[in-house]
Amino acid sequence: MLASTFGFGLMAVCIRLASQTEPTWEVAFFRNAFGFVALLPMLAWPVLREPRPLARFAERVRTTQLPRYFVRCGIGIVSMFCGFWAIGHLPMAQAISLAYSSPIFITIAAALWLGERVRVRRWLAVAAGFIGVLVIVRPWSHAFSTGTLVAILAAMMNALVAIQIKQLSRVDKADTIVFWTYVLWVPMSLIPALFVWHPPQGIAWLWLVLSGLLGTVGQLLWTRALKLGEVSALTPISFVQLPVVTLAGWLLFAEKIDAWTVAGAAIILSATFYIARREARLARAAASKAPSEAAKPAE
């Protein structure tokens, strides 16, 4: 999880560096394209030594939910564009802090969309998270900008993506979900990029390649971490991304560390940690209850 956190943090830095010369849509396209190039050998490696590796690979990524993938990827592209725009145009600490509000919107979406039962304590954590967002955005002051709304929209769209992934994972494996996500993301992000296209020059290529590589590696490490450990234990480690990007913003872009952003981020991270811990506790309770329910004799 720590390696994943640094991967995502460095990806954000590369996106910010690339955004200095390249349009946001173009940055999103190259992040997806180079990320897909990095992903393919990682997915193919486990089946290369098996008989008929192409057939085994096709079997590994086969899906019956392709229409749902189009919806998931369409929402994901909007979330990616808004998130990348926020990283490129807002102070990095502010953009990443607002990105961490996504679990707050996931809780709301799960209650409205999936019909999940959300108890009072989690609603209080959601309310606290919204207070943290307001502290960072400060709509009552001159510091407010419409750009912060773009970062919040990214977090909201990311929450819808998480719900979609949860639904997809009921049928498909993680590798299948990641594969089809990239297959659709690349052409979806290319179409709008063509309208603002200009060939990247010089060192911009390095930042674009690294953004794709770091994003894919970070995602795979994150998935592996969640498989090995509990969400409640791992979530605080992911918060290391915030000081990483804050330090990078100060060193590379001379960004000042705003006290309001620090206070709002602390509130959001606390609310996010509580929600993650609560989710893990409920998951453990459900898992321990399932065997006992299965052992009951049929009436």
Sequence and secondary structure as in RCSB ss.txt:
>XXXX:A:sequence
MLASTFGFGLMAVCIRLASQTEPTWEVAFFRNAFGFVALLPMLAWPVLREPRPLARFAERVRTTQLPRYFVRCGI
GIVSMFCGFWAIGHLPMAQAISLAYSSPIFITIAAALWLGERVRVRRWLAVAAGFIGVLVIVRPWSHAFSTGTLV
AILAAMMNALVAIQIKQLSRVDKADTIVFWTYVLWVPMSLIPALFVWHPPQGIAWLWLVLSGLLGTVGQLLWTRA
LKLGEVSALTPISFVQLPVVTLAGWLLFAEKIDAWTVAGAAIILSATFYIARREARLARAAASKAPSEAAKPAE
>XXXX:A:secstr
 HHHHHHHHHHHHHHHHHHTTS HHHHHHHHHHHHHHHHHHHHHGGGTTSSSHHHHHHHHT  S HHHHHHHHHH
HHHHHHHHHHHHHHS HHHHHHHHTTHHHHHHHHHHHHS     HHHHHHHHHHHHHHHHHH TTSTT  HHHHH
HHHHHHHHHHHHHHHHHHTTTS HHHHHHHHHHHHHHHHHHHHHTT     TTHHHHHHHHHHHHHHHHHHHHHH
HHHS HHHHHHHHTTHHHHHHHHHHHHH     HHHHHHHHHHHHHHHHHHHHHHHHHHHHHHHHHHHHHS   
